[in-house]
Amino acid sequence: MKYRTIGTDPKTRREVSVLALGAMLFGSVTDEKTSFAILDRYVEAGGTFIDTSDNYAFWVDGGQGGQSEELLGRWRRSRGVGGEVVIATKLGARPLAPGTGYVDNPEGLSAKVIRESAERSRERLGVDRIDLLYAHIEDRTVSPRETVEGFAELVAEGTVGLLGVSNHAIWRVERARALAAAAGLPGYEVLQYQHSYLRPRSDVPEPLFPEGSLGHAGAELRSYLRAEPGLTLVAYSPLLRGAYTRTDKPLPPDYDHPGTPARLEVLREVARETGVSVNQVVLAWQIGGALPVIPLAGVSSVEQLEENLAAVDLELTPDQLARLDAAQ
């Protein structure tokens, strides 16, 4: 396994594995026995970065979520897992009531919700401190200052370490970070967005987010990260939910544009040259690229995990990386 540091403050920064494990469906779609086996193998291989959210997976049973955090808590207790494994979770997108969703009825990011939701997450996970806590989706009904101060209070109290943000417009991320810096408060240091080798059309709104495609790491976000080297990008859905290799998992409609075949051709070419799967090339490209990324990949079996783990040791040549980057 390889590792990198997230965060800049010596008090809260952490060293984590360059491959993160998504636990979104653990305890719901993925049963407990299988989930435990995946978690055990991940840690055995040196993995130390597990991702969840307080609303996973509310859509499975029409509830409010919490199954993933609860399963991780049971796994931690049964295995005696401590602070050596960094568990990140998110708040703000938990439905306020069963049968509703995070677009029409989310908890939001008020100071009250931040405190209460973080406390519930700590109880479900069985931890005294959440290593990394994200603002999951935007809440434009609350002032950015209230959200910034709400998160900062938890860091000051020691119940939260690093702060992160996902699925926000970049101008709102920068505004929140500027407010925090001006007040001498901790700000967002980890950004989680959907990012893969193939690129969607930028003019096609993502239906999950009412303000448009805020969840995608587009050119603006990548430019922002290059200008702010202290930030870390965690990329969810790096393998596009199996669409690279499974015929029953077609690419989403917004990937249907002239750039996709060209990038797929180079991707498959590099896979043939290295003798590995296309999925492994995608992960290795993210880990070893000019803009380092921590891929966050969910799996439903140990076999899928093994394929992803093997990508960590795949060293693409400078020529291969250049060809992958240049494909349009």
N, C-alpha and C positions, 0 to 999 in steps of 0.2 A: 504494500500500500504506500501511497505517497500522501503528503500532507501540506497544507498551507495555512497561514494565519488569517483569521478574519477579525476585523476590528483593529483599532490603533491605540486605545487606552490600555496601559499595562494592567489595570485593575479588572478589565472586562474582556479583553481580547482572548481568543481561543485558537488553538491549533486543531484543525479538523481534517478528516480525510478528503481527498480531492473528488471523491464520488460520494454523493449523499444518497440516502435511501428514503424514498417516499413511502409513508405509512398510511396514505389516505384511506385505503379500503381494508386495512387490517381491522379485524373485529366485526366486520359487516360482510362484504362480498367474499373476502379472504378469511377463512375460518381460523380459529385460534391456534390449532395445531400447526397449520401451514405457516401462519404468521410468525409463530415462535421459531419454527425451523429456519425461516428466512432471516429473522433477526439474529439468531444464534450464529448462522453461517457468516453473516455480514460482519459481526463483531470478531468472529474467529479470524476472518481475513484482514482484520485491522481497520475495519470501518468504524468511524466515530461520529457520524453526522446524520441524525435521523430527523425527518420533517413530518409535521402533522398540523392540525388545526382544530380549534374547538368546535367547528361545525361539520367535521367529517364523521360519518357520511349521512347527513340529514336526508338526502334525496332517496336513500335506499328504502327507508321505512316511513318516510313522511314525518319524521321527528325533527329534533333540533341539533342532532349530531352528538359528538362526545364519545362515540364508540372507539375511535382510533386512540384517543388519549387514554381512555380507560384500559384498553388492551396493553398499551405501552406501560402503563402503571403496573399492571399485573405481571408483565414480562420482567420489568425492572426488579420487582420484589422477589419473584421466583428465582431469578438468576443472580441476585445480589449486585446488580449493576449500579454504579455510582457516578461520580462526576467525570469519569474518564470518557463517557459517551455524552456528546452534546445533543440535546433534544431541543429542536426549535418548534414553536407553535405560533398560531396566529389568532387574532381576535378581530371582531368588528363585522363579520359576515355571518354570524350565527342568526338564524331566523328567530324573531321574537316569539313566535308561536308555532306549534306543530302544524304541518299542512301548508305553511307559507314558505317563502324563499328568501335568498339574500339580496335579490334585486328589488323585490317589492316590499320587504319587511325586515330589513337587517337591524341588528342591535346598534350598529354605528360606532363612532369613536369619541363619544363624550367622555369626560374624566370619570364619571360614575361608572359607565360601562367598562372602561379600561380597567379600573380597579376591581370591579366585581367579576369580570370575565377572567382576568388573570388569576384571581384567587380560585375560581372554579377549576381552571386549567391546572394549577399547582396541585390541587386536591386530587384530580383525576390522574395526573402523572405521578403523584407521590413524591414531589420534590419540594425542597425549601426555596429553591431559586430556579426560575426559568432561564436557561442559558441564552436563548435568543427569542425575542418576542416581536412578531411582525404586526403592523397595521395591515389587515388583509385586503380590504377594498376601500375606496374613497368614501368619505362622509362629508358632503358639502353643506350639510345642515348645521355643522359645528365649526367654530372658528379653528383655524390651524393652531393658534396659540393654545387653546384649551387642550387639544390633542397632544401637542408637544409637551406641555406641562404635566399632563396626566401620565404619560409614559415616563417622564423624567422623575416624577415622584417615586415610582416603583423602583427605578434604578438607585435612587438615593437611599431608599429603605433596604436595599439589598435583596429584594425578591425577584428582580430581573437583572440580567447581565447586559447583553448587547441588544440594540434595537434595530429593527428592519422594517421594510415597507414593500408591498407588492401591489401590482395592478393599479398604480396611480399615474396620472399624467405627470410628466417629468417636471413641468413648471411647479406643480404642487409639492413634489419631493424637494425641489430646491428651495421653495418658500419655507417649508417646514424646517429644513436643515439650517437655513439662514436665521430663522427665528430662534432656534436652539442655540446656535453659535453666538448670536448677539446677547442672549441671556445667560451665557455660560453654562448651558444645559447639554446633556448628551443628546445626540441626534441620530438619525438613521445612518447605519453603516453597512448594512447588507440589503441588497435590492433583489427581490425575487420576481422574475418575469418569465413568460413562456419564450423559449429560445431554442432553435434547432438549426441544423445546417441549411435546410430549405427555408425559403423566406415567403411569407404570405404577401398578397397584394396589400399595399398600405391603405388603399382607399375602400377596403371592404370592412365594415364594422364587425367587431366581434359581438355576437348576440348576447353573450353572457354579461356584457358590461354596457350599461345604458349610455355612457358617454363616448362609446366607440371602442376601438381596439387598444384599450389601455393596458391590457395584459401582455402585449407582445413587445419584445426587446427590439425595437426598430432602430433605424439609423440615428435618431436623436438620442436615444438612450445609450447606444454604443459610443457615440461622440461624448456624451456626458461622462461616461465611465473612463474614457481615455483622459479626460481633463481632470478627473478626480481619482487618482490611483489608490487612495486610501479606502475606496469603496469596493465591495465584492458583489459580483453578479452570481446569483444562484439561479440556474435555468431549469424551470419545470417543463415537463413533457418534452424532453430532448429527443425522444425517439418517436414523437408524434403518435403515441398510443398504438405502436405496432405497424404504422402505415408504410414504413420503409421496406418491410419484409413480408407482410401478410396480405394475401389477395383479398381476404374478407374485411380488411381495414383500409378502405380507400382514403386518399388524401382529402382533407377538407376542401370545400369549393374554392376558398380564397387562395389555394396553392395552384389553381389552374391558370397558369400564365406562362409566357414564353421562357422565363428564366428557370422554371423548374426542370424541364428536360435537360438543359445544359448542365445544371449543377448535379443532377442525378447521374449523368453520364460520367462526370469526373469522379463522383463518389464511388460508383461501381468499379471504375478503373483502378482507383487506389485500393479498394477492397481486394481486387484480383491480384494486384502487385504484392500486397502484404499477406495474402492468404487468410484473411479474417472476414468476419461478417460486416455488412454495411453498417449495422448498428454500432459495432465496435469502432469503426472509423469515425462515425459521428461523435461518439463520446471522446475518443482520443483527440480529435480536432478541437473540441471544446477545452479539454484539459490542457493541451499543449499549444494552443493558439497564441497569437500576438496579444489578444485580449483574453487573459486567463478567465475561465468560467468554471464554476463548480456545477456539473450536471446533477440534477435531482431526478433520479429515475425510480419509478415505482415498478414493482414486479409482483407476480402472483404465484411464483414457484421458485424453488432453489435453483433449478436449471436456468431460468432467465437471469437470476442473480449472478450465477457463475459466468455467463456470457459477458455481463456488464463488468464484473470484476476483472476479467482478462483484459479489458480495454485500458485499464489503468497502466499496464506495463507496455502498451503498444506505443512505440516511439516513431511517429511519422517523420519522414525526412524533410528538410527545409524545402526541397523541390515539391514534395507532395503537399505540404501545407500551402505553399504559394499557389499551386494549381487549384487547390480547393478554394482558396480565398478569391482567386481571380475569376472563377466561373461566374458568368452572368446569366 
